Amino acid sequence: MNDTKTPIALYGFLRPKPERAAEVKDLLAALVEPTRQEAGNLAYHLHEQQDGRLFLYEVWRSQEDLDRHNTLYPSLRDFLDNVLDYLEDLPEGYFDTMISPYPSSDGTR
């Protein structure tokens, strides 16, 4: 279990249903810049694979910051609450506590 004050990485693949692919991509892409501005966000990247899967990579200062992020956006909350309405199957996702130091914005570790 992750200590709530330890950096955490969240990453994984999502395979949108073909009829909802543009909607899922637009929803997640619209969250990139606002999420990067949130206190506690250290990295947030969205990639599109050639086969249509989306790859999401996030790093948060703490579990508390990630939990707060997941409550901020009604569109994200709806997506998470109804994920199988949007995706062909559950995301292939991973949550890991970081063991390598993550540089802070002021250059300290």
C-alpha positions in Angstrom: 0.0 0.0 0.0 1.2 3.5 -0.9 2.1 5.9 1.9 -0.1 8.9 1.4 2.9 11.3 1.3 5.0 9.2 -1.2 5.1 10.0 -4.9 2.9 7.6 -6.9 2.8 6.7 -10.6 -0.3 5.7 -12.4 0.0 4.3 -15.9 -1.8 2.0 -18.3 -3.6 1.3 -21.5 -7.2 2.0 -22.3 -8.9 0.5 -25.4 -12.0 2.7 -26.2 -15.0 1.2 -27.9 -14.8 2.2 -31.6 -18.0 4.2 -31.4 -16.7 6.2 -28.4 -13.0 6.4 -29.3 -13.1 10.1 -30.3 -15.1 11.0 -27.2 -12.7 9.2 -24.8 -9.6 10.7 -26.5 -11.2 14.2 -26.4 -12.2 13.8 -22.7 -8.7 12.7 -21.6 -6.9 15.2 -23.9 -9.0 18.0 -22.4 -7.7 17.1 -18.9 -4.0 17.3 -19.8 -3.3 21.0 -19.3 -5.6 21.6 -16.3 -4.2 18.5 -14.6 -0.7 19.7 -15.1 -1.6 22.9 -13.3 -2.9 21.1 -10.2 -1.0 21.2 -7.0 0.6 17.8 -6.5 0.8 16.8 -10.2 4.4 16.0 -11.3 3.7 14.6 -14.7 0.7 13.9 -16.9 1.0 12.5 -20.4 -1.5 11.0 -22.9 -0.3 8.9 -25.8 -2.2 7.3 -28.7 -1.0 4.0 -29.9 -1.2 2.9 -33.6 -3.8 0.3 -32.7 -6.1 2.9 -31.2 -5.3 2.2 -27.5 -4.5 5.2 -25.3 -1.6 5.2 -22.9 -1.8 7.4 -19.8 1.1 8.2 -17.6 0.7 10.3 -14.4 2.9 11.0 -11.5 1.5 12.6 -8.3 3.2 13.9 -5.2 1.0 11.7 -3.0 -2.0 9.5 -3.0 -4.0 12.4 -1.5 -3.2 14.6 -4.5 -4.4 11.8 -6.9 -7.5 11.3 -4.9 -8.3 15.0 -5.0 -7.7 15.1 -8.8 -10.2 12.2 -9.3 -13.0 14.3 -7.7 -12.3 17.6 -9.5 -13.8 17.0 -12.9 -17.4 15.7 -13.4 -16.6 14.3 -16.8 -13.7 12.3 -15.4 -15.9 11.1 -12.5 -18.5 9.9 -14.9 -15.9 8.2 -17.0 -14.4 6.4 -14.0 -17.8 5.4 -12.6 -19.0 4.0 -16.0 -15.7 2.9 -17.6 -17.2 -0.1 -19.4 -19.6 2.2 -21.2 -16.6 3.8 -22.8 -14.0 1.0 -23.0 -14.0 -2.4 -24.6 -12.7 -3.8 -21.3 -11.2 -2.7 -18.0 -8.1 -0.5 -18.3 -4.8 -2.3 -18.0 -3.6 0.0 -15.3 -0.9 0.1 -12.7 -0.3 2.1 -9.5 3.2 2.1 -8.2 5.0 3.8 -5.4 8.1 5.4 -6.8 11.4 4.2 -5.4 13.6 6.5 -7.4 13.6 10.1 -6.3 11.4 12.5 -8.2 12.9 16.0 -8.6 10.7 18.7 -7.0 9.9 21.9 -8.8 12.5 23.8 -6.8 15.3 21.3 -7.8 15.4 19.4 -4.5 14.8 15.7 -4.2 
